[in-house]
Amino acid sequence: MRQGEQPLTRAMAAATAGQEGADVSGYRDYRGVPSVGSWTWLKDFDIGLVTELDIAEALARTAEDSAVGLRVYLRIAGAWGNCGVPADAPGAAVE
């Protein structure tokens, strides 16, 4: 289907109707890829603003953020467990 013949995505249809909102349950973007997004109509500029993110990418970021959070937690817990232990004591270093 040619670009001019494609239907508007959920986000673009809402934004061009003057609505603002978000959909985190998912819808298909212009490529047909499941996505989440938010939108608004900027009436001072007479333009719609849409931001979309592939669901797969959003979930990958969530998993990565969770792993980073766990590593930070484990470092803090490890440092807490080493309170009062001299830094040069065997096994005192937290990596």
C-alpha positions as CSV (number, residue, x, y, z in Angstrom):
1,M,0.0,0.0,0.0
2,R,1.3,3.4,-0.9
3,Q,2.1,5.9,1.8
4,G,-0.8,8.2,0.9
5,E,-3.2,5.3,1.0
6,Q,-2.4,4.0,4.4
7,P,-4.9,4.6,7.2
8,L,-3.8,6.8,10.1
9,T,-2.5,5.0,13.2
10,R,-4.6,5.1,16.4
11,A,-2.3,7.8,17.7
12,M,-2.4,10.0,14.6
13,A,-6.1,9.7,14.2
14,A,-6.6,10.8,17.8
15,A,-4.1,13.7,17.6
16,T,-5.5,15.0,14.4
17,A,-9.0,14.9,16.0
18,G,-7.6,17.3,18.7
19,Q,-7.3,14.7,21.4
20,E,-4.5,13.9,23.7
21,G,-3.8,10.6,25.3
22,A,-1.8,7.4,25.4
23,D,-2.2,3.7,24.7
24,V,0.1,1.3,26.6
25,S,-2.0,-1.7,25.8
26,G,-0.7,-1.7,22.2
27,Y,-1.8,-0.9,18.7
28,R,-0.2,-1.3,15.2
29,D,2.0,1.6,14.0
30,Y,2.2,2.7,10.4
31,R,4.4,-0.4,9.6
32,G,2.0,-2.8,11.2
33,V,4.3,-3.4,14.2
34,P,2.7,-3.6,17.7
35,S,3.5,-0.4,19.5
36,V,2.7,1.8,22.4
37,G,2.4,5.6,22.2
38,S,1.2,8.9,23.3
39,W,-0.2,11.9,21.4
40,T,-1.5,15.4,21.7
41,W,-2.7,18.2,19.4
42,L,-0.7,21.5,19.7
43,K,-3.4,24.0,18.8
44,D,-1.0,27.0,18.9
45,F,1.0,25.4,16.1
46,D,-1.9,23.6,14.4
47,I,0.0,20.3,14.5
48,G,-0.3,16.9,16.1
49,L,2.6,15.4,18.1
50,V,2.9,11.6,18.4
51,T,5.6,9.5,20.0
52,E,5.6,5.7,19.5
53,L,7.8,2.8,20.6
54,D,7.7,-0.8,19.5
55,I,6.4,-3.0,22.2
56,A,9.3,-5.4,21.8
57,E,11.7,-2.5,22.3
58,A,9.8,-1.2,25.3
59,L,9.8,-4.7,26.9
60,A,13.6,-5.1,26.2
61,R,14.2,-1.8,28.0
62,T,12.1,-2.9,30.9
63,A,14.1,-6.1,31.2
64,E,17.4,-4.2,30.9
65,D,16.3,-1.6,33.5
66,S,15.3,-4.5,35.9
67,A,18.7,-6.1,35.5
68,V,20.5,-2.8,36.1
69,G,18.3,-2.2,39.2
70,L,19.1,-5.6,40.5
71,R,22.9,-5.1,40.1
72,V,22.6,-1.7,41.9
73,Y,20.6,-3.3,44.7
74,L,23.2,-6.1,45.1
75,R,26.0,-3.7,45.2
76,I,24.3,-1.6,47.9
77,A,23.4,-4.8,49.9
78,G,27.0,-6.0,49.5
79,A,28.3,-2.6,50.7
80,W,25.9,-2.6,53.6
81,G,27.0,-6.1,54.6
82,N,30.6,-4.9,54.6
83,C,30.0,-2.0,57.0
84,G,32.7,-1.8,59.7
85,V,35.0,-4.2,57.7
86,P,38.3,-2.6,56.7
87,A,38.5,-2.0,52.9
88,D,41.7,-4.2,52.8
89,A,40.2,-7.1,54.6
90,P,39.9,-10.3,52.4
91,G,36.6,-10.4,50.6
92,A,35.6,-6.8,51.6
93,A,35.7,-5.4,48.1
94,V,32.4,-5.3,46.3
95,E,32.6,-5.5,42.5
